[in-house]
Amino acid sequence: MMLEAITGGLLLGAFSSLHCIGMCGPLALALPVQHLPVWQQRFAAIMHNLGRIVTYALFGLLFGFAGRGLQLAGFQQWLSIISGAVILFFIVNYYLLRKSWQPAFTVKLNQAVQQLMIRLLNNKTAKTYLLFGMVNGLLPCGMVYVALAAALNFREVENSVVFMSSFGAGTVPLLLLLTVLGHSVSFSLRSKIRKAVPYIMTVMAVLLILRGLNLGIPFISPVLAGATAAPVQCH
């Protein structure tokens, strides 16, 4: 299960980085490092990404405990199915119906995080870049929601932490490349890349639903321990 958490997190993070180029890319380019030598600019970029990974790991710890509690209460199957259904609802609502509805708390959170990030940008120390990345990880993001939905479904809390840490690590290579290339990566290209995001989210949602259906398919829909129903069998 640990290997599954690492592999799944890295793959989802790598695909999510296509989305990150459009959403977090401008934030990475906004780091006040132009006055620094090249090696310090690279160091600042690494600290920024490390900060995001720390925040995602903390999310993994929180959601790991939450998911573990729900699973012990006997909701393991339904937890997976509902997680996938919520992601599909978001995809249909946002990408097909073009409705940008967000819960009130995410709007307030976004405003508070942006204000904190603006204050941090006025400082130019290594610690600031780490904190900036940690705060960056708090920004509401559809792909992070997908990762958290998956993190809820691990049986062990440490696997949820590893999954979210791997998710963060998977987003790093492309964002570091963007930092190196700077504004040579055009907004038009970033916009085109982001079009892949709803397809990635749909695949993840379907996999979560299949997992909860307890079909007995290895890796895709294995028999869940403590499942309330026998796996479906085809004759």
BELJO-V39587 format. One line per field, one symbol per residue. ss: DSSP state (@ for helix, = for strand, . for the rest). psi: psi as a letter, one per 30 degrees, with the letter a starting at -180 (. if undefined). A space follows every 50 residues. Layout:
ss: ???
psi: ???
This chain:
ss: .@@@@@@@@@@@@@@@@@@@@@@.@@@@@........@@@@@@@@@@@@@ @@@@@@@@@@@@@@@@@@@@@@...@@@@@@@@@@@@@@@@@@@@@.... ...@@@@@@@@@@@@@@@@@@....@@@@@@@@@@@.....@@@@@@@@@ @.....@@@@@@@@@@@@@@@@@@@@@@@@@@@@..@@@@@@@@@@@@@@ @@@@@@@@@@@@....=...=..............
psi: eeeeeeeeeeeeeeeffeeeeeefeeeeffkigfflleeeeeeeeeeeee eeeeeeeeeeeefeeeeeeeeffggeeeeeeeeeeeeeeeeeeeeefhkh kkkeeeeeeeeeeeeeeeeefflhleeeeeeeeeeeffkkkeeeeeeeee ffgkfkeeeeeeeeeeeeeffeeeeeeeeefbgfjleeeeeeefffeeee eeeeeeeeeeeffhfgjkeeilkkkgkflkkkkk.
